[in-house]
């Protein structure tokens, strides 16, 4: 469950990706104008922002202040590593056996030589990091995005991606731990992820004219990037241009 929460929380890595990639206040995403649940989503977005401002951010700031950077990197490595089994499963479901073998090898190397995933010797051995999940698998199988939805306490998602909440929880090694251990470890995951994204979220809050649209399109753009393994076809770029024009003209 922890690895999934880290990626799907209100602190999604997509915010960092789009902010750093675009350097501007607006972002592009597919089917921007299609958001039939916008009214409810905006309410949940406001709730998530309030939760972040009054609870997650203060805790994450305190954590970052007292945690040395090498320790924080090791914590991040640990949670990246335990999410790899979900990646391997979806590698295979997407008919990527070579990538699946590489990701499983990465898990084994970092779990052993890397001392439970605290360190990342696998990267130095040429075992690159990948990110695959059930939402990407369904997209590869031809399932459409469906409706965008901002889930209270979790953040940006879609009706296609949401089932991964269950699958990633099932494939996480944390499910084998006792509740007394899993709960604080999951809390550490969330706090560490929020600390990692503090600068990106602060930039979003300062620069975005509408943080809801920004978050929605950051999520959609990131999902498109992942579905096509970083190389969307030309027609996807055309959709991004048309969508952006529809939203901001």
Buried (B, 14 or more C-beta within 10 A) or exposed (E): BBBBBBBBBBBBBBBBBBBEEBEEBBBBBBBBEEBEEBEEBBEBBEBBBEBBEEEBBEBBEEBBEEBEEEEBBBBBBBBBBBBBBBBBBBBBBBEBEEBBBBBBBBBBBBBEEBEBBBBBBBBEEEBEBBBBBBBBBBBBEEEEBBBBBBBEEBBBBBBBBBBBBEBBBEBBBBEEBEEEEBBEBBEBBBBBBBBBBBEBBEBBEEBBEBBBBBBBBBBBBBBBBBBBBEEBEEEBEEBBEBBBEEBEE
